[in-house]
Amino acid sequence: MNREMKKGFTLMELMVVVAITAVIMAIAIPNVVSWRNNQQLSRAARQVFVDIQATRMSAVKYNQFAFIQFDTGNGTYVAWRDSPDGAASGVLDPGDDNVILRGNMPPGVEMSAAAFSAPNGDTAGFSPMGLCRWPSGAFRSGSVTVTNGVRDSRIILNESGRIRTES
């Protein structure tokens, strides 16, 4: 062979590498998208779980009723402690009550349902002892469902204030 022959890749070798890369990408991209969507759903469910728990702990810490209300239409929620000066009502009074936190769903995740026992079907309440109940004394349980359109995750709250997730 000629010693002055240039070293490098042929066009055919480059085409093979591009074809193999394209096949690998075609296989990998849908899996990455699915993984990302599932991670967003898990993150949203964990955040709702943590925020419900923070609401419960705030009721115990400050010895006041605390509530968390879910707005499924907007994918948001707000938690507050009822003012000790007023009557604990389960309704947010912006001038009197102490807002604990506000939250919303990340992109790609929706809050599809929030169903708690009456009186307010979209609101969970905690007594100063951490029980899921209303000032009237009635125990209230229920759940919040978040979805990414493919999978659902439920955050379930029972009368004793125990919170768990279910996928």
C-alpha positions, 0 to 999 in steps of 0.5 A: 500500500501507498504510505502517503494514503490519507487516514480517515473514515469512508462515507460508507462507515459514517453512514453505518454509524449514523444509521445505528445511532438513529435506530438507538435513538428511535428506541430510547426516546419514547422510553425516556419520555414515559420515564419523565412523565412517570417521574413528574406524577410521582413528584406531584403525588409526593408533594401533595402528600408532604403538604397534607402532612405539613397541614396536619403538623401545623394543626398539632403544633399551633393547637388550632384547626387546620385545613387544606382545600383543593381546586381541581379545575386549576390544579392548585391547593391552599392550606391554612390554620383557622384564626384562634379569634374567630370560629373554626369554620373550614372556610379561608378568611383571608384577613383572619386565617394564617395561610400555611402553604400554597401548591400547584401541579407541575406541567403534565400532571393534573389533579383529577379529583379531590373527594372528602366527606361533607360538608366541603367535598374538596377540603380536608380538616385537621383537629389540634390532635392531628385527627382528620375532622371538622370543628363540628366533631365529625370525622372526615376522610377522603382522597386526592387523585393526580394523573398524567393522563396514563397513570393515576396516583391517589393520596388517601387520608383516613379519619385518624389523620394517616396519609398514604399513597396508592398508585 
